[in-house]
Amino acid sequence: MNNKLRFLLPLCIAASMSVSGAFPVNAEEGDKPCLTLESGYAGENDIVFVDAVINGDTKAAAYTLNLGFDPSKLEFVSASSCLKGGTFYCNTPTDDSVTFVWSGNKDIDINGEMIKMSFKTRGNTAGETVSLLPGHCIMGSAGMEEIPVEIKGCDINVLKNFKYGDANCDGNTGLSDVVAITKSRVKATGYSLKEEGLVNGDTDNNKIVDEKDSENVLNFVSESTEEER
């Protein structure tokens, strides 16, 4: 571990805790939790949503995560923590990477979504597959022990005719798309989503359009409306 990263984690945990030197390892190689980036599709010059998800029975009080990307293909927009409590911030010291830091004052269960983030695709990216690559990832316990983590990146597919949440393919994302997804789910007589609508409506990239996608579209519409006020 380089010196910069060695001191980042203990400094971002509560100031009242004593700071030690290098972290002892408290897990075997095969016990590593896995942090995976999950994404789906985007259109050229569109916003793409990415989740950082961890699986495994993990308790931690802090973490740092660095993500690298091609600045000619992607631009970092925003990120938020999915963990309750603690302090979260992201830093963009360069235009080709972003670092996230979260810390609390006690160990909490971490299993599932850790970070929600968004990137904007650049022009001339339609038809390309763009990679988002994790760099260093450090997790630590309140006892100042490092928790080894396996990390996996993701590929973003930039499609020519993609629009997030536009399940009814009318060129806009709105409440009518929530209705379209619902009608498709309950198999309303004579109603089904077009192939393009199935791609647009699969907001969490799990290969099915379901209730969670309806919720994601509704949240997206609500957030867009608030920004316009």
N, C-alpha and C positions, 0 to 999 in steps of 0.2 A: 504494500500500500504506500503511495507516495505521501510525503509529509503534509502536503496541502490537504489531502483527503483525510489523513489520519486525525487532524485536529478539527476538521469541519463538524463531524458528528458529535463529539463531546461538547463542543461549544454551542451547538444548537439545542441541546437538551437543557432542562431547567438549570438556571444559574446556581441554585442552591445545592446541586449535586456536586460531589467531588469529581474532579477530572483526573483520569489516569492516563497512562501512556498508551501503547499499542493494545488492541483488544485481543483477549484470548478467544479462540474459536470454541463455540459451545454446541456445534452440531457436526455430525459426520457428513462426508461427501454425499452420501445417498439420501440424507435427510433434508436437503435444501428445498425450501419453498421455491416455486417457479413464478416469476413475474413475466407476464406476457402482454405485449401490446396488441390490441384488437381494433381493427378498422374495417372499412368496407370500400365504398365507392365515392367518387367525387366527380364533378364536372370541371371543365377548364375554367379557371378564375372563380372557383366556388369554394365554399367552406367544407372541410372534411373533419369529422369528429373521430377522435381516437380515445380509447380507454386503456389505462394501465391496470391490469387485473392480476392479483396474486392468489395462488391456490396453495393449500397446505395449512396445517395447524400452526399458525405463527402469532407470536406475541412480540411487540416491539414498541419502543418509545420514541424512535426517530429513524429517519431515512434520508438519503440523498439519491437522486437519480438524474443522470445526464443523458439527453437524447441528441443525436446528431442527425442532420438532414442536409440535402442538397439545396442550397439557397437559390439555385436557378430554377428549382421545381416547387419548393414549398416556402411558405412564410409563416412563422409562429404567430398565433393570434392571442390565445388566452388559455388559462388552465385553472382548475379548482380542485380542492381535495374532497374526497368522498369520506374521509375519516372524521369521526365526531371529536370535537375538542382539539386542543393543540394549536400550533401556529404553522401556517403554510405560506410559502412564497416561491416565486419562480424568478430566475435571473437570466437575462439574455446578454451575456458579455460579448458574444459574437453573433453574426447573422446566420451561422450554420449549426448552432447548437443551443440547447436550453437546459438549464439545471433546475430541478425542483428540490426543495428541502421542506421537510415536515418534522416537527418535534412536539412532544408532550412531556408531562412530568411523571408519567407512569406507563407501564406496559399495558397495551390494549390488544384485544384480538384483532388481527388483520387477516381477513380472508374474503376475497371478492374484489370489488372495484376499489382502487386506491386513488386514482387521478382521472379526471375527465379533462380533455384538452381539445383544442381546435387549431387547425392549420388552414391556410389558404393556398390553393394550387396556383401556380403561375400560368401565364399564357403559353400557348404552344406545347401544352402537356397532354392534350386529348389523345387517347389511345395508348398512353404510356403507363407503365407500372413504376410507382415511386416508392422507394424504401425509406422507412423510418428506423434508424438504428440506435439501440441503447448502448451507451458507453459504460462508465462505472456505475454501480449501484451498491450502496452500503446501507445495511439496516443494523440498528443497535438496540440493545435492551436498556432498561433503566439501570441495570447493574454494570453498564459500560462494557458489555460483551458484544462482539460482532456476530451477526447472524448471516451466514453465507447464503447467497441468493443466486439462483440460476435465472438468466434473463433471455427473452426472445423478442426479436423485433417484429415488424409487420410490413406488408406491402399494401400500398394504396392504389387501387385501379382507377385511373382517370378516364372516364367514358365521355364520348361525344355528346350523348343525349341524356345525361344524368341530371336529376334535380332532387335533392334530398326531400323525402317525404311526399313527393308528388305522385301519390298512388293512382289518381284518376287521370294523370297525364294531360292536365289542362294548362301546364306551363307555370303553375303557381302552387305554393304549399300553403294550405289553409284548412279550415274546419271541414270542408267538403272531402278532404283526403281521409280524415278520421272516419267520416261516414262511409267512404268507399272501403276502407280496411275492415270496418265493422260488418258491412254487407257481405264482403268476401268471406269473413270468418264464419258468419252464421249461415253461409251458403244461401243467400237470398235468391229467390227464383230467377233464373236466367242471368244472374250477375256473376262476373268473375273479373279479376284484374288482368290487364294486358301484361305481356312479358316485360315490357318496359316499366309498367306500374309495380310489378313484383320486385324489380331491382330497386326502384325508387323507394318503395315502401319498406324494404328490409333495412330499417335504420340501424339495427344492431348487428347486421351482417351474420346472422345465425342461419341463413338459408330458408327461413320461413317468415311469413308476414303474420303477426299475431297481436295479441292485446298489448304487449310491451311496445310494439311499433306504434300503435294508436296513442299510447301514453307519450312516447317520444315526440311524435308529431304535434300533439297538443301542447307539450312543453315548449317546443320550438316556436309554435305560433304565438303562444303567450309571451315568450321572451322577445320576439320580434315586435309585437304590439307595444310592449313596454318601452323598447328602444325608440319607437316612433313618437312617443308622447313628449 
